[in-house]
Amino acid sequence: MKTQESCIEREEEFTSLYRWQHWIRALSIVILTVTGFYIASPFVSPIPNSEPTNFMQALFRSWHEIFGFIMIAVVLFKSYLFVFSKRYRDEMGSIKDFINPIVWAKQIGYYLLISKHPHLKGTYNPLQFMAYIGFYILMLILIITGLILYVHVYHDGLGAILYTSMRGFEVMLGGLAWVRELHHIAMWGVILFVSVHIYMAIYNAVFGKDGSMDAIFSGMKWHKKHD
């Protein structure tokens, strides 16, 4: 007679490198959001000083730019894993589930607590995959608009190299004022995504009972054994 424990196996879901890029990206989002809010509407006053040395706006902007480039690096790295890594080929397989209406119906039913979780061919269910597509579209908007704003502050080095191409995007987007507005709107989109992402991670951890949320910390997830 098989016990419940004998029917379940523990296997690695995420490598340490994958988990590191996830948490670096999460930290970057937090810092970029806080510093971005300050740049748009300063909420901290510098300590009074007789010398003009308390450049609080410049300090927040510098941290915003540092973590902006870290975010670009992490997004490019994660995109590379998605397209080229054999280790995470199942992520690409999520496209099949995304275009399957039967999987969509079962997945929505699962979230409504009226059906079981569908068997997936990929890593992400259709709703997750759609959310990630939206997230990376928002990331692309933030990166392009962020670089446009960057080249208007730094005219040497990388700023000089990117200036001509970013100016072309600036014209396409309707001018610098609209670029700032689009950057701000995309940020709110990311905040919404993160809020839903955390909720759904907790939901799946509670009802899925497969360690899906633990996996991003430990790398391990529970699966039923297949004979």
Helices and strands as residue ranges (DSSP letters): G 5-7, E 8-12, H 16-40, H 56-84, H 89-98, H 101-111, H 126-151, H 158-172, H 176-208, H 215-218, E 220-224
